[in-house]
């Protein structure tokens, strides 16, 4: 036989008296803790005034404010035992569980012993003095020990403390216990008689658990096939309706219970479609009147609400005349159609095109019947359509893997001083638009300000280009503003409005010629801008150079003319010079038209001095006309 470990051997060798003393001391400690809490629930005042003092007195903990694991376990056992004793005492006295020990004073009404004990434990759990799941364990024990009549009051206490129980420090420790408690209550309740209480529990779970909690979601889309509808298979005597129609009608519940298995296969769909047509034909053949609908639904609305209808063949005739019963069946049809039309994850589960056409036609018939069913058929149909439309959103959410609705907090970066800096959130998407919008709000008269939009002057606008043209700036050609087409286009528009003379130089020198001369340095200004006097002098010099080149040609021409005259008249050249008469007016006009040179056809001779004088007179007249044009 193997030798036992040393620690185990020490325990086995201990005397029995010592073990008995240990058990007795632990039992005595539990009784002492129970007695301390029993006295605490009798103390007046709020629990926060004395709860921590009670724990320190009962446990004498190693730490002054927080219990360790063993101390929490001892305290939990003692409090659960005290709760059981209080419930037993209430049952023996025939009092309600939550009202046991309640006393009515002159000043105020005090609560019972059990709510008082729960308040003390809840405060200690909320402040972290004891383990956070202890309050949930006490609530579960209390519901298990109470009747359904008392459970309604217990659950009322739970609803009143919903905000405290839902805090993060408590929710993480007790959410599974609370879920188990609520599910046990739902199992004990009747779905037909305790509908309101079941709804309270479901609403509490919906508020207590987040929307992304997957424990409350039918993620796989499993149908409750255990909800079987039993009906008569064989007809009995005395039945006033068609028994085949009775079986056809109630056989639809098998398809509603598990639509994926009973409608998607083609053969089963044909069977369901044919049975549904029979039922819809019967509904259309027996329309309901508004008077009957008002009597059955408006006056007895609560009494006619049923989770599950009876399936006796003797009641079939009455049920067909009941508007709520008819609506119950037609809404089931719409739910089935909505499930079949939903996109499936695989092509195998998708209905065929012919099936979709039949579904569409059947759905239209069902909606017409719902709309004609009193009372308020149109409003009822609109509500059902709205509910089914919202259900599609949940369907897509489940197919996406049930992502959480809560947005995760972004990581906040800390600066050098250790302070967390929040990332700025811009109201209009970016910093510039937000500042512009804020500026308009802070300046109500901003839009009416005449200086809000100001057109710059030509000199101010062309100043960047003038700096580029300065050789001393050393700006490379590729970085000049003249390469910016938008800049040049705007500048030309400004110049066309404000400086038409500068704008006219664009055709000769380009954009650089439009720049005002006062912005340019002297060496650049002389290149693009020249004064009118200097321009006239330059033109005069050019004209004189041209005339100098023409004089040798004119002398040769005069010599040829003189030679011809001597040959005809027999006179010498000297005689012609001495006896030369001045030209008449016609000859002078002809000479000026030919540039101061008379043609041989004029029949007159002209000296070189006269030619030069006429040229100078014509040039002075041209210069005068040019200066007049420039001044204009």
Secondary structure by P-SEA (a helix, b strand, c coil): cccccaaaaaaaaccaaaaaaaaaaaaaaaaaaaaaaaaaaaccccccccaaaaaaaaccccccccccaaaaaaaaaaaaaaaaaaaaaaaaaccccccccccccccbbbbcaaaaaaaaaaaaaaacccccaaaaaaaaaaaaaccaaaaaaaaaaaaaacccccccccccccaaaaaaaaaaaaaacccccaaaaaaaaaaaaaaaccccccccccccccccccbbbbbbccccccccccaaaaaaaaaaaaaaaccccccccaaaaaaaaaaaaaaaaaaaaccccaaaaaaaccccccccccccccccccaaaaaaacaaaaaaaaaaaaaaaaaaacccccccccccaaaaaaaaaaaaaaaaaaaacccaaaaaaaaaaaaaaaaaaaaaaaaaccccccccccbbbbccccccccccccccccaaaaaaaaaaaaccccccccccbbbbcccccaaaaaaaacccccccccccccccaaaaaaaaaaaacccaaaaaaccccccccccccccccaaaaaaccccaaaaaaaaaaaaaaaaaaaaaaaaaaaaaaaaaaaaaccccaaaaaaacccccaaaaaaaaaacccccccccccccaaaaaaaaaaaaaaaaaaaaaaaac
